[in-house]
Structures are given as C-alpha cells and as structure tokens.
Amino acid sequence: MFRKTIKLFLIDGAPSGRISAELSNWTGKGYKIPRIKIKACSDRPELKNPGVYLLFGKDEDDNNQVYVGEAENVLKRLHQQLAKKEFWNEAITYISKDKNLNKAHIKYLESRLYALADTINRYEVSNTVIPTLPSISEPDQAEMKEFISNIEILTNALGHKVFEQKREGINSTNKDDIFTIQSVRGADATGEPTAEGFVIFQGSSVAHTEVNSLTSSFKRMRNELKEKGIIEQTDEGYIITDDYVASSPSTAAVIVMGRNANGHTEWKLKDGTTLKEYETAD
C-alpha cells in the first residue's frame, strides 16, 4: 500500500501563523491562514490561482462552524470575505501547483466538499446556498476524487476534522463485534471506540430518565444534547439522532444509561467481552 508523506511548513516560523501543506506525489497544495494574516499573503502569488477554501470559526453557542467556497482567485476572494463574513478566524485553501484547476473543477470540488461536510455533520455548514454540481468528464471526476481524498487528509492534519468520518470502522464490519449497552429505563445502544473517545451510533436508545445521584455536569450534558436535537424523544423513547462522538467510553456510557458508569466495563460485545477485556486481550 502506497503511503503518503505530509509536508508542513511554518511560513511565519510559528505554529500559530501561516502553514503550507503538501503531500508526496500530489500537484495540489494547501494553506492554513489565520484571518489576521490574510493581508500578509501578497508574498504568495500562487494564492491568486483558482481553488477552494474553507472558513472556520464558532457560532454564538461555541459550536464549530465552516463555510465552503471556491474562487478563480482565492486570495482576492479571501480579502472579500474579510468584509462579508465575521464568524471565521482562519481559512484553509487548496490550489493546484501546476495551475491545472479550471472553473468546472473548483465548482465540482466545492459541491463535493460541501456535501461531505454536511453529511459528516461535525461542523455546522454556514453556506446559505447549496453549491451546484457541474458536469465534468469521467477522467476529471477521477482526478477530483483523488484531490478530495488529499484535501481530507491535509485538512485533518491542519487541525480540523470537518471531513473525518465519526466511525473508524474498527468493529463495524461484523455486527457481533459492535459494542452494546442494554439497561433499565430504555437504554439500548451500540457504538465503537475511536481515537477520539467513543462513538454512540445513530439510532441508539438512551435512558429516558436520570438517577438522582448522576453528576451535575453529566446532567447538563444530557440536557444540552436534547436541546441540540442529538437526543430526541420519539414514540419509541429517547433516540440518538446522529453518530455522537463522546470524549471517552465512560462519558458515552453515562449519556446512554443516565447514571454514573465505567464505560470500560459497561460496553460489551455480543459474547459478553467488556471493552476493557477487548483492549487488553493479546
């Protein structure tokens, strides 16, 4: 299997400044640019090429937010977005070093990246208009597919998981290898451990009540998940409406069970193996 090498360069000599990003054997190039450094980018003439860009920031509730755009002159568009959009504090842009991207290519990339970010649903996508998908040839589609794959890799490396699937597929190929919790008060959930913590799968049922001894911070967390619609009441009970990444297996177990819990012993495979036993097995 061919491995790609990521090359990051600190343009301003500090990780808080501008960063360029490249992959081995790829003609594309990425730039991570703090909002306050946009005006300093006149020293990067390649940013005047066609490309796509992502604007990152927070909404009023401190939720991650992204805007997906394209431009035939990326730097010019970023200057325009300084005046038009206030929410963002940094941008990530992607261009082609060999100037091989045309208008149809960047419109295609914009549409696909928008759809990907919207489907994965880690960030609130702030575009008010859904980008249209242009018609391009099959060879161009194959090339753009590789371009998107590399954008996913570099965007993650540059600190934003906007295109990273919540499920890592560790146990998803075999239903017997998915972790479950079933308990009183309506909890019937499935999920898997990931590098970020633990993913509770969409459609999982969670306890409809909480025990009095539940830690207050967890009570607030469950209430916030209800307010955001991640936990929703249905005729069948309280359901997780989208894959939810909890910070740890124990946090995931508490959300599901409505009581303080040790996720390493509560999450179990179909054969009864606990998560702790699974992690420590030879």
C-alpha positions in Angstrom: 0.0 0.0 0.0 1.4 3.4 -1.0 1.9 5.7 2.0 1.6 9.5 1.5 4.1 11.8 3.3 2.7 15.0 4.7 5.0 18.1 4.5 4.0 21.1 6.7 6.0 24.3 6.5 5.7 27.1 9.1 5.7 30.2 6.8 6.0 32.7 9.6 8.2 30.4 11.8 5.4 29.7 14.4 2.6 27.2 14.5 0.1 30.0 15.2 1.0 31.6 11.9 0.5 30.6 8.2 1.2 27.0 7.3 1.6 25.4 3.9 0.8 21.7 3.5 1.7 19.3 0.7 1.5 15.5 0.1 4.1 13.4 -1.7 3.3 12.9 -5.4 0.4 15.4 -5.5 0.2 18.6 -7.5 -2.1 20.2 -5.0 -1.1 22.4 -2.1 -2.9 23.7 1.0 -2.5 26.8 3.1 -3.8 27.4 6.6 -4.1 31.1 7.1 -5.2 32.9 10.3 -7.7 35.7 9.5 -5.3 38.3 10.7 -2.6 37.1 8.2 -4.8 37.3 5.0 -3.4 40.7 4.2 0.2 39.3 4.5 -0.4 36.8 1.8 0.7 39.1 -1.1 4.0 37.2 -0.8 2.2 34.0 -2.0 1.4 34.7 -5.7 0.2 31.1 -6.1 -2.8 32.0 -3.9 -4.1 34.0 -6.9 -4.8 30.7 -8.7 -8.2 29.0 -8.8 -9.0 26.9 -5.8 -11.4 26.1 -3.0 -11.3 27.5 0.5 -12.8 26.7 3.9 -13.6 29.3 6.5 -13.5 28.1 10.1 -14.9 29.7 13.3 -17.6 29.3 16.0 -21.3 30.2 16.2 -22.9 32.0 19.2 -23.2 28.7 21.1 -19.5 28.0 20.6 -20.2 25.2 18.1 -17.7 24.6 15.2 -18.7 26.3 12.0 -17.4 26.1 8.4 -18.1 27.8 5.1 -17.1 26.1 1.9 -16.3 28.2 -1.2 -14.5 28.4 -4.5 -12.8 31.2 -6.4 -10.8 31.7 -9.6 -8.5 34.0 -7.5 -8.5 32.6 -4.0 -6.6 35.4 -2.3 -8.9 38.0 -3.8 -12.0 36.1 -2.5 -10.5 35.8 1.0 -10.0 39.6 1.1 -13.6 40.0 0.1 -14.7 37.5 2.9 -12.9 39.7 5.5 -15.7 42.2 5.0 -18.6 39.8 4.2 -18.3 37.2 7.0 -17.4 37.8 10.6 -17.6 34.4 12.2 -14.4 32.9 10.9 -10.9 33.2 12.4 -8.9 31.1 9.9 -9.0 29.8 6.4 -7.7 26.7 4.7 -7.3 26.9 1.0 -6.3 24.4 -1.7 -4.9 25.2 -5.1 -3.0 23.3 -7.9 0.7 24.0 -8.1 0.6 23.3 -11.8 -2.4 25.6 -12.4 -4.4 22.5 -13.5 -7.7 23.5 -11.9 -10.3 25.2 -14.0 -13.7 26.8 -13.1 -15.6 23.5 -13.6 -13.0 21.7 -11.4 -13.3 24.1 -8.4 -17.1 24.2 -8.7 -17.1 20.4 -8.6 -14.7 20.4 -5.5 -16.9 23.0 -3.7 -20.0 21.0 -4.2 -18.5 17.7 -3.1 -16.8 19.2 -0.1 -20.0 20.9 1.0 -21.9 17.6 0.7 -19.2 15.8 2.6 -19.1 18.3 5.5 -22.9 18.4 5.7 -23.2 14.6 5.8 -20.5 14.0 8.4 -22.0 16.8 10.5 -19.1 17.6 12.8 -19.3 21.3 11.9 -22.3 23.5 11.2 -22.0 24.3 7.5 -22.9 28.0 7.2 -23.4 28.2 3.4 -26.9 29.6 2.7 -27.0 28.3 -0.8 -26.1 24.7 -1.7 -23.3 24.6 -4.3 -24.4 23.1 -7.6 -22.5 20.1 -9.0 -21.2 20.8 -12.6 -20.9 18.1 -15.2 -17.3 17.1 -15.8 -15.7 14.1 -17.7 -15.1 10.8 -16.1 -11.3 11.3 -16.2 -11.7 14.6 -14.5 -14.0 13.1 -11.9 -11.4 10.5 -11.1 -8.7 13.3 -10.7 -11.0 15.4 -8.5 -11.8 12.3 -6.3 -8.1 12.0 -5.6 -7.9 15.8 -5.0 -10.8 15.5 -2.4 -9.1 12.5 -0.7 -6.0 14.5 -0.3 -7.9 17.5 1.0 -9.5 15.3 3.6 -6.0 14.1 4.8 -4.5 17.6 4.9 -7.5 19.3 6.5 -7.3 16.8 9.3 -3.6 17.3 9.6 -4.1 21.1 9.8 -6.4 20.7 12.8 -10.0 20.4 11.5 -11.9 17.1 11.4 -14.7 18.5 9.3 -14.2 15.7 6.7 -13.3 12.9 9.0 -15.9 10.1 9.5 -17.0 9.7 13.1 -16.9 5.9 12.9 -13.4 4.4 12.4 -14.8 1.0 11.4 -12.8 -0.9 14.0 -15.8 -3.2 14.6 -18.3 -2.1 12.1 -17.8 -4.9 9.6 -19.2 -7.6 11.8 -22.3 -7.0 14.0 -21.0 -9.5 16.5 -18.1 -7.1 17.1 -20.1 -4.0 17.9 -20.2 -2.8 21.5 -23.6 -2.6 23.2 -25.2 -1.4 26.4 -28.7 -2.6 27.4 -30.1 -1.5 30.7 -33.2 -0.3 32.5 -35.1 2.9 31.7 -35.0 2.3 27.9 -31.3 2.2 27.1 -30.3 0.0 24.1 -27.3 1.4 22.4 -24.4 0.4 20.1 -21.1 2.0 19.4 -17.3 1.7 19.0 -14.1 3.0 20.5 -12.2 5.5 18.3 -9.0 7.6 18.6 -11.2 10.5 19.9 -13.1 8.5 22.5 -16.2 6.5 21.8 -18.9 6.9 19.1 -22.5 6.2 20.1 -24.2 5.0 16.9 -27.2 6.8 15.4 -30.5 5.1 16.3 -29.3 4.1 19.8 -31.9 4.3 22.5 -30.8 6.1 25.7 -32.3 6.1 29.2 -35.4 8.4 29.3 -34.7 9.3 33.0 -31.7 10.0 35.1 -30.9 8.7 38.6 -30.7 11.4 41.3 -27.1 10.6 42.0 -25.9 11.5 38.5 -23.1 14.0 38.5 -24.5 17.5 37.8 -22.1 18.1 34.8 -23.4 15.0 33.1 -27.0 16.1 33.7 -26.2 19.3 32.0 -24.5 17.4 29.1 -27.6 15.2 28.6 -29.8 18.3 28.6 -27.6 20.1 26.1 -27.7 17.1 23.8 -31.5 17.2 24.0 -31.5 20.9 23.3 -29.3 20.4 20.2 -31.5 17.6 18.9 -28.8 15.0 19.3 -31.0 13.2 21.8 -34.6 13.3 20.6 -37.8 12.0 22.1 -39.8 9.7 19.8 -42.7 7.3 20.2 -40.1 4.6 21.0 -38.3 6.6 23.6 -35.2 8.8 23.5 -33.0 8.2 20.4 -29.5 9.4 19.3 -30.3 11.1 16.0 -26.7 11.2 14.6 -23.5 9.4 15.4 -22.2 11.1 18.5 -18.5 11.2 19.5 -18.2 11.2 23.3 -14.8 12.1 24.8 -14.5 8.7 26.5 -16.2 5.3 26.8 -17.4 6.3 30.3 -18.9 9.6 29.1 -20.7 7.6 26.3 -22.0 5.1 28.9 -23.3 7.9 31.2 -25.1 9.5 28.3 -26.7 6.2 27.4 -27.6 5.0 30.9 -28.4 8.2 32.7 -26.2 7.3 35.7 -22.6 7.4 36.6 -20.8 4.5 34.9 -17.5 2.9 33.9 -17.6 2.6 30.2 -14.8 0.1 30.0 -16.9 -2.4 31.9 -20.4 -1.4 30.7 -19.7 -1.5 27.0 -19.7 -5.2 25.9 -19.5 -7.3 22.8 -22.3 -9.8 21.9 -20.3 -12.6 23.6 -20.1 -10.6 26.9 -16.5 -9.4 26.4 -16.1 -6.0 28.1 -14.3 -3.1 26.4 -11.6 -3.4 29.0 -11.1 -7.1 28.2 -11.1 -6.3 24.5 -8.4 -3.6 24.8 -6.1 -5.8 27.0 -6.5 -9.0 25.0 -3.4 -10.4 23.3 
